[in-house]
Amino acid sequence: MFSGIIQAIGSIKSRQPKGGDLMLEINAPGLGLDQVAIGDSIAVDGVCLTATAVNEHGFVADLSTETLACSALGRKRAGAPLNLEKALCLGDALGGHLVSGHVDAVGKLLGRRDDARSVVMTFSLPESVARFVAAKGSICIDGVSLTVNRVTDDSFTINVVPHTLEATTMGRYRGGTEVNLEVDLVARYIDRLMGGDRGI
């Protein structure tokens, strides 16, 4: 599990296709890799990946065909910046909300505008996850825990404060940028209990 509080901005050092899968070598300065072992989970742009090799500069992880199909991570090129977070340990502060690292859908940035020192961003909302998103509820965008300001049938709006713009990749977003979306776990379980599950 993760909290949606980004610990470092990394980048793709190399990408290598492997029999239908994809192997990524990721630079991870400032992530604290001395505390990461092979087999540990790291959220990369909101995707939970397993470290298969670790050194002082970064780590290697594999993207399965499922991950490639369900997220935007496989479409990023060498040099692309990435949001990184190590998995939570028992007793860690939960500064955002509980995030599993299982991407539900891919959205796109539809627009952004300045609002004082913050930036208001509007994203497309795929129909498959729209019922899980509510105003003042939580959503995870590329691994970042955020609060939904407004929501329509096919879009939602968030406010990104200056610290988040600097500490994550969100300050680099432009119109059309693809993002990984993970809806609130609690919303999914409530929907399941109410009989609304449709297989996502």
Order of alpha helices (4+ residues) and beta strands (2+ residues): beta-beta-beta-beta-beta-alpha-beta-beta-beta-beta-beta-beta-alpha-beta-alpha
